[in-house]
Amino acid sequence: MTTASISPARQTVRRIIRNPSVLIGGALVLAIVLMGLMAPLLGTRDPSKISPKDRNQPPGYESTVRDSSGKKVPVEYRLGTDTLGRDIYSRVIYGARVSLVVGLSVATIAVIAGVTIGVIAGFFRWADGIIMRLMDALMAIPAILLAIAVVSLFSSGLASVIIAITVPEVPRVVRLVRSIVLSIREEPYVEAAITAGTRTPLLLFRHVLPNTIAPLIVQGTFIVASAIIVEAILSFLGIGIPPEIPTWGNIMAEGRSVFQLFPHNILYPGLILGLTVLAVNMLGDGLRDTLDPRFANKV
């Protein structure tokens, strides 16, 4: 079978499968997702269980705890314990759940809102100036400062953190979608459809929106990585997820006061955070190389 006889969709799938960044990044992301989903099975202890006698112990420390019946049973702290005697290994695993929920939620909401606003700005000239000046104003504020300002308006919690991180990401999606819509709107087949009297909703869904899918998939992966980092920063500063819910950010925040004596309190959550962001960025880079026509011929 020659290359010319293969459909464009199959050619794209082949490029994705052969791209090492997609394979490695995708495998790591899948492993982290499975770790979060299987946290109750992989964790050795309740991540919020306090054991004062076992606090600030090194990785591999073994102790005994009482089970529900009052009997003493052995337990191993694979990554050590924090200042309250909680199992860092279990807290890191459960922390993956929060980071993934925040990342995926922010990406989904930002893409939906960005597509809606971007299509309006790009297709309807009368709305372009107003919308883009508002987007420029939001982008002029650093993302982390805008997130801090938004989260300070609400009580701390998962929903407020997601909203706070989503607001700075929406303008970036809007600008991307608007630029795509502006270029597509000038295509002859779109002008012909407008001349033929095609209704605007049908025109958007048939000719405009399909051309935004590939760039949005790539942009979505980068938003996930950015959201995970910003959530960790907010939690580290103590204005994100409440401390009783384990996240990589507040695990590191609680260990910073004893970092010089017990570096494992920050080392392990920091490593898994860095690995997660690296994996998502690798996946995004690989998808960009295979889905973007400007890079596809180089793969």
VOPAGU-2260 file (C-alpha; in pm, 1 decimal, decimal comma):
REM VOPAGU-2260
SITE   aa  ch    i         X         Y         Z
SITE  MET   A    0       0,0       0,0       0,0
SITE  THR   A    1     149,5     332,9    -112,4
SITE  THR   A    2     148,9     644,5     100,2
SITE  ALA   A    3     -84,7     815,8    -146,3
SITE  SER   A    4    -347,3     544,2    -100,8
SITE  ILE   A    5    -357,2     585,2     278,2
SITE  SER   A    6    -624,6     819,3     411,0
SITE  PRO   A    7    -509,9    1141,7     585,9
SITE  ALA   A    8    -655,7    1017,8     914,7
SITE  ARG   A    9    -453,3     695,8     902,7
SITE  GLN   A   10    -140,6     889,6     808,0
SITE  THR   A   11    -190,7    1111,5    1112,7
SITE  VAL   A   12    -237,5     808,6    1339,3
SITE  ARG   A   13      82,1     655,9    1198,6
SITE  ARG   A   14     278,1     973,7    1267,1
SITE  ILE   A   15     142,1     986,6    1622,6
SITE  ILE   A   16     233,5     622,4    1690,4
SITE  ARG   A   17     584,8     670,3    1552,5
SITE  ASN   A   18     653,7     988,6    1747,8
SITE  PRO   A   19     872,1     907,9    2052,4
SITE  SER   A   20     752,1    1214,0    2246,7
SITE  VAL   A   21     391,5    1098,9    2216,9
SITE  LEU   A   22     477,6     741,1    2314,7
SITE  ILE   A   23     694,1     829,2    2615,3
SITE  GLY   A   24     481,2    1121,5    2733,8
SITE  GLY   A   25     157,8     931,0    2679,4
SITE  ALA   A   26     288,1     626,3    2868,3
SITE  LEU   A   27     395,3     840,3    3164,4
SITE  VAL   A   28      65,3    1029,9    3170,1
SITE  LEU   A   29    -127,7     702,1    3158,1
SITE  ALA   A   30      80,3     564,2    3445,8
SITE  ILE   A   31      12,6     874,1    3657,8
SITE  VAL   A   32    -359,5     861,8    3577,6
SITE  LEU   A   33    -373,0     495,2    3679,4
SITE  MET   A   34    -181,6     579,5    3997,5
SITE  GLY   A   35    -444,8     836,5    4089,4
SITE  LEU   A   36    -735,6     607,7    4005,4
SITE  MET   A   37    -587,0     316,5    4200,6
SITE  ALA   A   38    -476,3     526,3    4499,3
SITE  PRO   A   39    -690,6     328,7    4749,8
SITE  LEU   A   40    -520,8       6,4    4635,2
SITE  LEU   A   41    -166,0     141,4    4604,0
SITE  GLY   A   42    -162,2     346,7    4925,0
SITE  THR   A   43     -34,4     180,1    5238,6
SITE  ARG   A   44    -216,9     404,0    5487,9
SITE  ASP   A   45    -487,3     666,5    5513,9
SITE  PRO   A   46    -312,4     981,6    5378,2
SITE  SER   A   47    -465,5    1192,3    5657,0
SITE  LYS   A   48    -386,3     949,8    5941,3
SITE  ILE   A   49    -166,2    1119,8    6201,2
SITE  SER   A   50      94,1     928,6    6403,1
SITE  PRO   A   51     293,6    1166,5    6628,3
SITE  LYS   A   52     536,8     895,9    6739,2
SITE  ASP   A   53     639,1     834,8    6376,9
SITE  ARG   A   54     683,6    1191,7    6258,7
SITE  ASN   A   55     973,9    1299,9    6034,3
SITE  GLN   A   56    1101,4     949,0    5970,1
SITE  PRO   A   57    1322,6     863,9    5668,8
SITE  PRO   A   58    1214,1     651,6    5368,7
SITE  GLY   A   59    1187,0     282,1    5448,4
SITE  TYR   A   60    1103,9     342,0    5814,7
SITE  GLU   A   61     909,0      57,4    5976,0
SITE  SER   A   62     673,5      90,7    6270,1
SITE  THR   A   63     364,1     -65,3    6423,5
SITE  VAL   A   64      12,4      73,5    6431,4
SITE  ARG   A   65    -315,2     -49,9    6573,4
SITE  ASP   A   66    -580,6    -167,9    6330,1
SITE  SER   A   67    -955,7    -128,7    6374,2
SITE  SER   A   68    -963,5    -418,7    6620,5
SITE  GLY   A   69    -687,8    -269,5    6835,7
SITE  LYS   A   70    -426,4    -524,3    6731,4
SITE  LYS   A   71     -73,7    -401,9    6652,8
SITE  VAL   A   72      28,1    -456,3    6291,6
SITE  PRO   A   73     356,7    -368,1    6115,2
SITE  VAL   A   74     361,8     -85,3    5861,2
SITE  GLU   A   75     635,1      42,6    5631,1
SITE  TYR   A   76     662,9     409,0    5535,9
SITE  ARG   A   77     817,1     372,9    5190,0
SITE  LEU   A   78     885,7     744,2    5142,1
SITE  GLY   A   79     905,2     836,4    5507,6
SITE  THR   A   80     669,8    1050,3    5715,6
SITE  ASP   A   81     599,6    1423,2    5747,9
SITE  THR   A   82     595,1    1649,9    6052,2
SITE  LEU   A   83     263,3    1499,9    6168,6
SITE  GLY   A   84     363,1    1137,9    6111,9
SITE  ARG   A   85     154,7    1094,3    5797,1
SITE  ASP   A   86     266,3     857,0    5523,4
SITE  ILE   A   87     424,3    1062,4    5243,4
SITE  TYR   A   88     394,8     772,8    4996,9
SITE  SER   A   89      17,3     756,1    5037,3
SITE  ARG   A   90     -16,5    1135,0    5033,7
SITE  VAL   A   91     180,1    1163,2    4708,5
SITE  ILE   A   92     -36,9     898,1    4542,1
SITE  TYR   A   93    -362,4    1058,5    4655,3
SITE  GLY   A   94    -224,5    1399,3    4557,5
SITE  ALA   A   95    -219,9    1283,4    4194,5
SITE  ARG   A   96    -599,3    1277,3    4201,4
SITE  VAL   A   97    -631,2    1645,8    4286,3
SITE  SER   A   98    -367,3    1755,0    4034,7
SITE  LEU   A   99    -523,0    1554,8    3752,0
SITE  VAL   A  100    -875,5    1673,8    3833,8
SITE  VAL   A  101    -758,7    2035,3    3839,5
SITE  GLY   A  102    -557,0    2001,6    3518,8
SITE  LEU   A  103    -828,1    1827,7    3317,5
SITE  SER   A  104   -1108,0    2049,7    3452,3
SITE  VAL   A  105    -921,2    2370,8    3377,3
SITE  ALA   A  106    -830,7    2252,3    3025,7
SITE  THR   A  107   -1189,0    2146,1    2950,2
SITE  ILE   A  108   -1351,7    2464,9    3078,3
SITE  ALA   A  109   -1088,1    2691,4    2920,3
SITE  VAL   A  110   -1122,3    2522,1    2580,9
SITE  ILE   A  111   -1504,1    2533,8    2582,3
SITE  ALA   A  112   -1513,1    2899,0    2690,9
SITE  GLY   A  113   -1224,5    2994,2    2463,0
SITE  VAL   A  114   -1379,9    2830,2    2156,7
SITE  THR   A  115   -1713,1    3000,9    2216,3
SITE  ILE   A  116   -1563,2    3346,8    2265,6
SITE  GLY   A  117   -1296,3    3301,1    1997,7
SITE  VAL   A  118   -1547,1    3198,3    1731,1
SITE  ILE   A  119   -1763,5    3501,5    1809,9
SITE  ALA   A  120   -1461,4    3734,1    1796,8
SITE  GLY   A  121   -1326,4    3587,1    1474,5
SITE  PHE   A  122   -1648,0    3544,6    1279,5
SITE  PHE   A  123   -1846,0    3850,3    1385,3
SITE  ARG   A  124   -1640,9    4160,8    1314,4
SITE  TRP   A  125   -1858,5    4386,4    1530,5
SITE  ALA   A  126   -1766,1    4188,9    1843,6
SITE  ASP   A  127   -1395,9    4144,6    1768,3
SITE  GLY   A  128   -1270,4    4475,1    1904,7
SITE  ILE   A  129   -1459,1    4459,6    2232,7
SITE  ILE   A  130   -1374,8    4096,9    2307,2
SITE  MET   A  131   -1006,2    4116,8    2217,0
SITE  ARG   A  132    -945,5    4432,1    2420,1
SITE  LEU   A  133   -1091,2    4251,2    2721,2
SITE  MET   A  134    -871,7    3947,5    2649,8
SITE  ASP   A  135    -565,1    4172,1    2615,0
SITE  ALA   A  136    -642,1    4325,5    2952,9
SITE  LEU   A  137    -657,9    3982,4    3117,0
SITE  MET   A  138    -336,4    3868,4    2948,7
SITE  ALA   A  139    -155,8    4181,3    3069,9
SITE  ILE   A  140    -180,8    4046,8    3425,9
SITE  PRO   A  141      60,6    3760,5    3512,9
SITE  ALA   A  142    -130,9    3432,8    3533,0
SITE  ILE   A  143     -29,1    3347,4    3888,4
SITE  LEU   A  144    -119,5    3695,9    4019,0
SITE  LEU   A  145    -456,1    3681,7    3845,5
SITE  ALA   A  146    -517,9    3334,7    3991,0
SITE  ILE   A  147    -429,3    3458,1    4340,7
SITE  ALA   A  148    -664,4    3754,8    4299,2
SITE  VAL   A  149    -950,8    3533,5    4182,7
SITE  VAL   A  150    -907,4    3265,0    4449,7
SITE  SER   A  151    -896,3    3532,3    4720,3
SITE  LEU   A  152   -1251,8    3631,0    4627,6
SITE  PHE   A  153   -1385,0    3285,7    4713,3
SITE  SER   A  154   -1343,2    3045,4    5001,6
SITE  SER   A  155   -1059,4    2797,0    4958,4
SITE  GLY   A  156   -1160,6    2476,4    4788,0
SITE  LEU   A  157   -1131,5    2273,2    4472,1
SITE  ALA   A  158   -1397,3    2465,7    4276,8
SITE  SER   A  159   -1249,7    2807,4    4354,6
SITE  VAL   A  160    -900,1    2688,4    4257,4
SITE  ILE   A  161   -1028,3    2556,2    3923,2
SITE  ILE   A  162   -1204,2    2886,9    3851,5
SITE  ALA   A  163    -898,2    3087,3    3953,5
SITE  ILE   A  164    -667,8    2891,8    3722,1
SITE  THR   A  165    -916,1    2883,7    3432,9
SITE  VAL   A  166    -960,5    3262,0    3408,5
SITE  PRO   A  167    -600,2    3334,9    3293,8
SITE  GLU   A  168    -606,5    3044,1    3045,8
SITE  VAL   A  169    -921,7    3146,3    2857,4
SITE  PRO   A  170    -765,7    3447,5    2675,5
SITE  ARG   A  171    -490,1    3225,9    2531,5
SITE  VAL   A  172    -746,5    2988,2    2384,3
SITE  VAL   A  173    -953,0    3280,3    2256,4
SITE  ARG   A  174    -657,5    3426,6    2067,2
SITE  LEU   A  175    -572,6    3088,0    1915,1
SITE  VAL   A  176    -929,4    3017,8    1799,4
SITE  ARG   A  177    -979,6    3373,2    1673,3
SITE  SER   A  178    -667,8    3354,8    1455,0
SITE  ILE   A  179    -784,3    3024,1    1305,0
SITE  VAL   A  180   -1135,8    3153,4    1241,7
SITE  LEU   A  181   -1005,2    3472,9    1076,8
SITE  SER   A  182    -796,6    3270,7     830,3
SITE  ILE   A  183   -1072,8    3019,4     757,2
SITE  ARG   A  184   -1332,0    3292,0     707,6
SITE  GLU   A  185   -1139,1    3418,8     403,8
SITE  GLU   A  186   -1123,9    3076,5     236,1
SITE  PRO   A  187   -1314,6    3053,5     -94,3
SITE  TYR   A  188   -1530,1    2761,0      17,4
SITE  VAL   A  189   -1645,1    2955,1     325,3
SITE  GLU   A  190   -1721,8    3264,4     120,9
SITE  ALA   A  191   -1912,4    3046,5    -125,0
SITE  ALA   A  192   -2113,9    2895,2     159,5
SITE  ILE   A  193   -2196,2    3243,1     290,9
SITE  THR   A  194   -2298,7    3355,6     -57,4
SITE  ALA   A  195   -2517,5    3046,8     -96,3
SITE  GLY   A  196   -2706,0    3149,4     217,6
SITE  THR   A  197   -2581,4    2880,3     453,3
SITE  ARG   A  198   -2701,0    2950,6     804,8
SITE  THR   A  199   -2434,8    3074,3    1042,5
SITE  PRO   A  200   -2463,2    2787,2    1299,3
SITE  LEU   A  201   -2434,1    2526,1    1021,4
SITE  LEU   A  202   -2142,7    2714,7     868,4
SITE  LEU   A  203   -1957,8    2724,8    1198,4
SITE  PHE   A  204   -2009,1    2356,0    1281,3
SITE  ARG   A  205   -1937,7    2229,0     930,8
SITE  HIS   A  206   -1647,1    2446,2     812,5
SITE  VAL   A  207   -1499,3    2641,8    1102,6
SITE  LEU   A  208   -1496,2    2432,1    1418,9
SITE  PRO   A  209   -1345,5    2113,5    1261,9
SITE  ASN   A  210   -1034,1    2314,0    1170,5
SITE  THR   A  211    -977,7    2410,8    1535,2
SITE  ILE   A  212    -973,0    2056,2    1676,8
SITE  ALA   A  213    -605,2    1971,2    1620,5
SITE  PRO   A  214    -464,2    2301,2    1757,6
SITE  LEU   A  215    -699,9    2282,4    2055,8
SITE  ILE   A  216    -586,3    1929,7    2144,1
SITE  VAL   A  217    -227,1    2053,6    2155,9
SITE  GLN   A  218    -319,2    2368,8    2347,0
SITE  GLY   A  219    -523,8    2162,1    2590,6
SITE  THR   A  220    -223,1    1950,5    2689,6
SITE  PHE   A  221     -17,9    2260,0    2767,4
SITE  ILE   A  222    -305,5    2401,9    2972,2
SITE  VAL   A  223    -314,6    2079,6    3178,1
SITE  ALA   A  224      57,0    2112,2    3256,7
SITE  SER   A  225      26,1    2482,5    3340,8
SITE  ALA   A  226    -279,0    2423,0    3562,2
SITE  ILE   A  227     -99,6    2150,9    3760,3
SITE  ILE   A  228     191,6    2386,4    3828,4
SITE  VAL   A  229     -29,1    2680,8    3926,2
SITE  GLU   A  230    -236,5    2460,0    4158,1
SITE  ALA   A  231      83,8    2345,9    4328,5
SITE  ILE   A  232     195,5    2708,1    4366,5
SITE  LEU   A  233    -137,8    2814,6    4516,1
SITE  SER   A  234    -137,2    2519,3    4757,0
SITE  PHE   A  235     227,2    2589,3    4846,4
SITE  LEU   A  236     131,0    2948,4    4931,2
SITE  GLY   A  237    -155,5    2821,4    5147,5
SITE  ILE   A  238    -438,0    2975,0    4941,9
SITE  GLY   A  239    -534,0    2674,1    4732,5
SITE  ILE   A  240    -669,6    2335,1    4832,3
SITE  PRO   A  241    -730,5    2300,8    5211,1
SITE  PRO   A  242    -442,3    2128,8    5397,7
SITE  GLU   A  243    -655,2    1829,3    5496,2
SITE  ILE   A  244    -674,9    1728,7    5128,1
SITE  PRO   A  245    -335,6    1596,5    5011,7
SITE  THR   A  246    -193,1    1774,1    4707,1
SITE  TRP   A  247     164,4    1790,7    4589,3
SITE  GLY   A  248     170,3    2163,7    4660,7
SITE  ASN   A  249      56,2    2154,8    5022,7
SITE  ILE   A  250     270,4    1846,0    5095,3
SITE  MET   A  251     576,3    2052,2    4997,4
SITE  ALA   A  252     443,6    2355,7    5184,3
SITE  GLU   A  253     413,5    2157,1    5507,5
SITE  GLY   A  254     768,8    2023,3    5468,8
SITE  ARG   A  255     948,2    2346,4    5382,3
SITE  SER   A  256    1008,3    2441,3    5747,7
SITE  VAL   A  257    1210,5    2122,9    5805,4
SITE  PHE   A  258    1357,6    2088,1    5455,9
SITE  GLN   A  259    1722,1    2105,3    5564,1
SITE  LEU   A  260    1678,6    1830,2    5822,0
SITE  PHE   A  261    1420,0    1615,5    5641,3
SITE  PRO   A  262    1443,4    1687,5    5266,7
SITE  HIS   A  263    1225,9    1388,5    5173,9
SITE  ASN   A  264     919,4    1592,3    5278,1
SITE  ILE   A  265     965,8    1805,4    4964,1
SITE  LEU   A  266    1183,4    1585,7    4743,7
SITE  TYR   A  267     933,9    1313,7    4651,3
SITE  PRO   A  268     623,2    1526,3    4584,6
SITE  GLY   A  269     847,8    1766,4    4390,8
SITE  LEU   A  270     984,9    1482,8    4177,0
SITE  ILE   A  271     642,2    1343,5    4089,2
SITE  LEU   A  272     515,6    1695,7    4014,9
SITE  GLY   A  273     808,3    1761,0    3781,5
SITE  LEU   A  274     767,0    1421,8    3614,1
SITE  THR   A  275     396,2    1481,8    3554,9
SITE  VAL   A  276     450,1    1823,7    3398,3
SITE  LEU   A  277     735,0    1686,7    3185,1
SITE  ALA   A  278     517,9    1398,6    3063,5
SITE  VAL   A  279     226,0    1624,5    2970,6
SITE  ASN   A  280     455,7    1868,2    2790,4
SITE  MET   A  281     621,6    1583,4    2599,5
SITE  LEU   A  282     278,8    1459,8    2494,7
SITE  GLY   A  283     182,1    1810,6    2384,5
SITE  ASP   A  284     505,5    1860,8    2188,6
SITE  GLY   A  285     459,1    1526,7    2015,5
SITE  LEU   A  286      99,8    1602,3    1923,4
SITE  ARG   A  287     201,5    1943,5    1791,4
SITE  ASP   A  288     467,3    1785,4    1571,3
SITE  THR   A  289     220,7    1537,1    1423,5
SITE  LEU   A  290     -99,9    1743,0    1403,6
SITE  ASP   A  291      38,0    2081,3    1297,4
SITE  PRO   A  292      93,6    2085,8     917,7
SITE  ARG   A  293     399,9    2309,3     960,8
SITE  PHE   A  294     574,0    2032,4    1159,0
SITE  ALA   A  295     409,6    1719,0    1016,3
SITE  ASN   A  296     642,1    1694,8     716,7
SITE  LYS   A  297     943,5    1695,7     946,0
SITE  VAL   A  298     830,1    1394,4    1150,9
